[in-house]
Amino acid sequence: MHTRTWLCWLIATVTIAMLAPHPLYHILLMLVVTYIFVNRRDDRPLARSFALFARVGAFIWFGYILFAIVTVGGARGTTVIFRLPAIQLPAWSGGIVFGGSITAEALAWGATRGLGLWTLLLIFGAFNALVDHHRLLRLTPRSLFHAGLTVTIAIAFAPGLVRTVQDITAAQRARGHRFGGIRSWGALISPLLAGSLERAIQLAEALEARGYGRTVSTAPATGRTLGLVFGLVGLTAAVIGWLWVGPSSVPLVAPLGGGGLLLTGWAAHQLSRRVPRTTYRRERWRRHDTFTWIAAVSAVGVIATMRLIEPSALVYYPFPVITAPSFDLRIGAAILALAVPAIPLPSTAPRRAHRLNADRRAARREAPPQHPLRVSASD
């Protein structure tokens, strides 16, 4: 699929996971994400990172449950499962209580919060395993080409280093070298450093030959750069004010954040016009991308509308007495719509081939007959 389609799917999935902090909906999201990964995975090395994200998420989920058992703070509920010896810290350290009464409500709350983080990790793990990072970096604004180059080199550094180490190790073992003590590893470190320096020089020469860093205009862009800085400062101040003061700061934070966003966008656009960019191979937009965009936008619209109309259907809160979480079929259907990237669509290749053959047959019927050239013996 198109890289912009994967970005739309990522934003929609994360938005739904944050708007619906509900264990049943999070489990359904995890199943949808896993289904997409299983059906869309390939043989790239990054495809193996999905399992790592899943293990880390499971570890965090278990840690939240353990933290709910060990510590006591805030609402605890009424359904006591067992009791542990209580140890309370001094007031200057927060007054946290370790142990005490362990309730089913506290365990359910810890499991729900851990499940939310596990879901987010699975979403980003699938996105990381299925998306081409080089195409993703091409979507960055042209004014951020320095950051794009840095991220590209950082992404390619670890796989390249591993391949180089494997090649050098195989070559040294083919020559009869055996790696044992500290001195024996010099046969690996010396070629590795030499190869790294050589690749760095080749990269610098390739960037210089391709005109990297050159701009269309040589005039200074001080005003645009200052506009970008002030816009980012305005956005940062708006976010800090919202987190520090709360909803009461909306009359002041909204104009500041909106002005900062507009100023940042204008400055980035103006700076991008100074940097030329050519695309060697453009991505093709297919029908699958259109269907995925429609499904993702529709799912977010349904969940956001439900959050405004009936917020209790999307939020699970086990206090003061634990109850079974409810499930709304409308919300479940909206979440299932996010599985569109895994659904195979009928290919248009047979239709194109049939149409091409029909055009060829029509051209043959319309073409005049060609008789072979006869040559007499006198000629």
C-alpha positions in Angstrom: 0.0 0.0 0.0 0.9 3.6 -0.3 3.0 5.1 2.5 0.4 7.9 3.2 -2.2 5.2 3.5 -0.2 3.5 6.2 0.2 6.8 8.0 -3.6 7.3 7.9 -4.1 3.8 9.2 -1.6 4.4 12.0 -3.2 7.7 13.1 -6.7 6.3 13.0 -5.8 3.2 15.0 -3.9 5.1 17.7 -6.8 7.6 17.9 -9.3 4.9 18.4 -7.1 3.2 21.0 -6.9 6.4 23.0 -10.6 7.4 22.6 -11.7 3.9 23.7 -9.8 2.9 26.9 -11.9 -0.3 27.2 -10.4 -3.8 27.6 -12.7 -5.5 25.1 -12.1 -2.9 22.4 -8.3 -3.0 23.0 -8.3 -6.8 22.6 -10.3 -6.4 19.4 -7.7 -3.9 18.2 -4.9 -6.2 19.0 -6.5 -9.0 17.0 -7.1 -6.7 14.0 -3.5 -5.5 14.1 -2.1 -9.0 14.4 -4.3 -10.2 11.5 -3.0 -7.3 9.3 0.6 -8.2 10.2 0.2 -11.9 9.5 -1.4 -11.2 6.1 0.9 -8.4 5.0 4.3 -9.4 6.3 7.3 -10.0 4.0 10.8 -11.3 4.4 12.4 -8.0 5.5 14.5 -8.1 8.7 12.3 -5.4 10.2 9.3 -7.8 10.0 10.8 -9.7 13.0 10.5 -6.6 15.2 6.7 -7.2 15.7 7.5 -10.1 18.0 9.8 -7.9 20.0 7.0 -5.2 20.4 4.6 -8.0 21.5 7.0 -9.3 24.1 7.7 -5.8 25.5 4.0 -5.1 25.6 3.3 -8.3 27.5 6.0 -7.5 30.0 4.6 -4.0 30.6 1.1 -5.4 31.0 2.3 -7.9 33.6 4.2 -5.0 35.3 1.0 -3.0 35.6 -0.7 -5.9 37.3 2.2 -6.5 39.6 2.3 -2.8 40.5 -1.4 -2.9 41.3 -0.8 -5.8 43.7 2.3 -4.3 45.4 1.2 -0.7 45.8 -1.8 0.9 47.2 -3.0 4.4 46.4 -6.3 6.2 45.6 -9.5 4.2 45.0 -9.1 0.6 45.9 -12.6 -0.9 45.5 -14.6 -3.1 47.8 -14.0 -6.7 46.5 -11.1 -7.8 48.6 -9.3 -10.9 47.2 -6.4 -11.3 49.7 -4.4 -9.1 52.1 -0.6 -8.5 52.3 1.4 -6.8 55.0 1.2 -3.0 54.6 4.3 -0.8 54.6 3.8 3.0 54.2 6.5 5.3 53.1 7.0 8.7 54.7 4.9 11.7 53.6 7.9 13.4 52.0 8.3 10.4 49.6 4.7 10.4 48.5 3.1 8.3 51.3 2.9 5.3 49.0 1.6 2.1 50.7 3.2 -1.2 49.7 0.9 -4.2 50.3 -2.4 -4.0 52.1 -5.8 -5.1 50.8 -5.6 -6.4 47.2 -9.0 -5.9 45.5 -10.4 -7.1 42.2 -11.1 -3.5 41.2 -7.4 -2.6 41.5 -6.3 -5.6 39.5 -8.8 -4.9 36.8 -7.7 -1.2 36.7 -4.0 -2.2 36.4 -4.8 -4.8 33.7 -6.9 -2.3 31.7 -4.1 0.4 31.8 -1.4 -2.1 30.9 -3.6 -3.5 28.1 -3.8 0.0 26.6 0.0 0.3 26.4 0.3 -3.2 25.0 -2.2 -2.3 22.2 -0.2 0.9 21.3 3.0 -1.1 21.2 1.4 -3.7 18.9 0.1 -0.9 16.6 3.5 0.7 16.3 5.2 -2.7 15.9 3.0 -3.6 13.0 3.6 -0.2 11.4 7.3 -0.5 11.9 7.3 -4.0 10.3 5.1 -3.3 7.3 6.1 0.2 6.2 9.2 1.0 4.0 11.1 3.5 6.2 12.9 5.0 3.2 9.6 5.9 1.5 8.4 7.2 4.9 11.4 9.5 5.1 10.6 10.8 1.6 7.4 12.3 3.0 9.3 14.7 5.3 9.3 18.3 4.3 12.2 19.4 2.1 13.3 21.9 4.7 14.1 19.0 7.1 16.4 17.2 4.7 19.2 17.3 7.3 17.0 15.5 9.8 15.9 13.1 7.1 19.5 12.2 6.2 20.3 11.6 9.8 17.4 9.3 10.4 18.2 7.4 7.2 21.8 6.8 8.2 20.7 5.9 11.7 18.2 3.3 10.4 20.7 1.8 7.9 23.6 1.8 10.4 22.6 -1.2 12.5 21.7 -3.6 9.6 24.8 -2.5 7.7 27.1 -3.0 10.7 25.7 -6.5 11.3 26.2 -7.5 7.7 29.7 -6.2 7.7 30.6 -8.0 10.9 29.2 -11.3 9.5 31.2 -10.9 6.2 34.4 -10.1 8.1 33.9 -13.0 10.5 33.2 -15.4 7.6 36.3 -14.2 5.7 38.6 -14.5 8.7 37.3 -18.0 9.5 37.8 -19.0 5.9 41.5 -18.0 6.3 41.8 -20.2 9.3 41.5 -17.6 12.0 39.8 -18.6 15.2 38.2 -16.0 17.6 39.0 -16.8 21.2 40.9 -14.3 23.4 40.9 -10.6 23.4 43.8 -10.4 21.0 42.1 -12.5 18.4 39.3 -9.9 18.0 41.7 -7.5 16.4 41.2 -9.3 13.1 37.6 -8.2 13.3 37.9 -4.7 14.7 40.6 -3.4 12.3 38.8 -4.3 9.1 35.5 -3.1 10.6 37.0 0.4 11.3 38.6 0.6 7.9 35.4 -0.4 6.2 33.3 2.1 8.2 35.7 4.9 7.3 35.6 3.9 3.6 31.8 3.8 3.6 31.6 7.2 5.3 33.9 8.7 2.6 31.9 7.1 -0.2 28.7 8.4 1.3 30.1 11.9 1.5 31.3 11.8 -2.1 27.9 10.5 -3.3 26.1 13.3 -1.5 28.5 15.9 -2.9 28.0 14.5 -6.4 24.3 14.6 -6.1 24.3 18.2 -4.9 23.1 17.5 -1.4 22.5 20.6 0.7 22.3 23.0 -2.2 19.4 25.4 -2.4 17.7 27.2 -5.2 18.3 30.7 -3.8 21.5 31.9 -2.1 19.7 34.7 -0.2 19.6 34.2 3.5 16.4 32.9 5.0 16.7 34.5 8.4 13.0 35.6 8.6 11.7 32.2 7.7 14.0 30.5 10.2 12.9 32.8 12.9 9.2 32.2 11.9 9.8 28.5 12.3 11.5 29.0 15.7 8.7 31.3 17.0 6.0 28.9 15.7 7.6 26.0 17.6 7.9 28.1 20.7 4.2 29.0 20.5 3.2 25.3 20.1 5.4 24.3 23.0 4.0 27.1 25.2 0.4 26.0 24.3 1.1 22.4 25.2 2.8 23.3 28.5 -0.1 25.7 29.4 -2.7 23.0 28.7 -0.9 20.4 30.8 -0.1 22.8 33.6 -3.3 24.8 34.0 -5.9 22.4 32.4 -9.1 23.1 30.5 -9.5 26.6 32.0 -6.5 27.8 29.9 -8.3 27.1 26.6 -9.1 30.8 25.8 -5.4 31.6 26.0 -3.9 28.4 24.8 -6.1 27.9 21.7 -5.0 31.2 19.9 -1.4 30.6 20.9 -1.3 27.1 19.7 -3.2 27.9 16.5 -1.0 30.8 15.7 2.1 28.7 16.4 0.8 25.9 14.1 0.1 28.3 11.3 3.4 30.1 11.6 5.3 26.7 11.7 3.5 25.5 8.6 4.1 28.7 6.7 7.8 28.8 7.6 8.3 25.1 6.8 6.6 25.5 3.4 8.7 28.6 2.5 11.9 26.9 3.6 11.0 23.8 1.5 10.7 25.9 -1.6 14.4 26.6 -1.4 15.4 23.0 -1.6 14.9 21.1 -4.9 13.9 17.5 -4.8 13.6 14.9 -7.6 11.7 11.6 -7.2 13.2 8.6 -9.0 10.2 6.3 -8.5 6.8 7.5 -7.4 4.4 5.3 -5.5 1.2 4.3 -7.2 -2.2 5.0 -5.7 -4.5 2.0 -5.9 -8.1 1.2 -5.1 -7.0 -0.5 -1.9 -5.5 2.8 -0.7 -8.8 4.5 -1.3 -10.8 1.9 0.6 -8.4 2.0 3.5 -8.7 5.7 3.8 -12.5 5.6 3.7 -12.5 2.8 6.3 -10.1 4.6 8.6 -11.8 8.0 8.5 -15.2 6.4 8.9 -14.0 4.4 12.0 -12.6 7.5 13.6 -15.7 9.4 12.9 -17.9 6.8 14.5 -15.8 6.4 17.6 -15.5 10.2 18.0 -19.3 10.6 17.7 -19.9 7.9 20.2 -17.4 9.5 22.6 -19.4 12.8 22.4 -22.8 11.2 22.6 -22.3 8.3 24.9 -18.8 8.4 26.5 -19.6 5.7 29.1 -19.8 3.1 26.3 -16.1 3.7 25.5 -14.6 3.9 28.9 -14.3 1.1 31.4 -13.9 2.1 35.1 -14.1 -0.8 37.6 -14.5 1.3 40.7 -16.2 1.3 43.2 -17.5 -2.2 42.5 -16.2 -4.3 39.6 -18.6 -5.1 36.8 -18.4 -7.0 33.6 -17.3 -4.7 30.7 -20.0 -4.0 28.1 -19.6 -4.4 24.3 -21.3 -2.2 21.7 -21.6 -3.7 18.2 -21.4 -0.3 16.5 -18.0 0.3 18.1 -16.9 -3.2 17.3 -17.8 -2.8 13.7 -15.9 0.4 13.5 -12.8 -1.2 14.8 -13.2 -4.2 12.4 -13.2 -1.7 9.6 -9.5 -1.0 10.3 -8.7 -4.5 9.0 -9.3 -3.4 5.4 -5.5 -3.4 4.6 -5.4 -7.2 5.2 -8.3 -8.0 2.8 -7.1 -8.9 -0.6 -8.8 -7.2 -3.5 -9.3 -8.7 -6.9 -6.3 -7.9 -9.1 -6.8 -5.8 -12.3 -3.9 -7.6 -14.1 -6.1 -10.3 -15.8 -8.6 -7.6 -17.0 -5.7 -5.5 -18.4 -4.2 -8.5 -20.1 -7.7 -9.4 -21.6 -8.1 -5.9 -22.8 -4.7 -5.8 -24.3 -5.3 -9.0 -26.2 -8.6 -7.7 -27.5 -6.9 -4.5 -28.7 -4.3 -6.6 -30.5 -6.9 -8.8 -32.2 -8.8 -5.7 -33.3 -5.6 -4.1 -34.7 -4.9 -7.3 -36.7 -8.4 -7.3 -38.2 -8.2 -3.7 -39.2 -4.7 -3.9 -40.7 -4.5 -4.6 -44.5 -3.2 -8.1 -45.5 0.4 -8.2 -46.4 1.4 -10.5 -49.2 4.9 -12.0 -49.4 7.2 -10.4 -52.0 7.7 -12.6 -55.1 11.0 -12.5 -56.9 11.2 -13.9 -60.4 14.2 -15.8 -61.8 15.0 -12.9 -64.2 15.3 -10.5 -61.4 
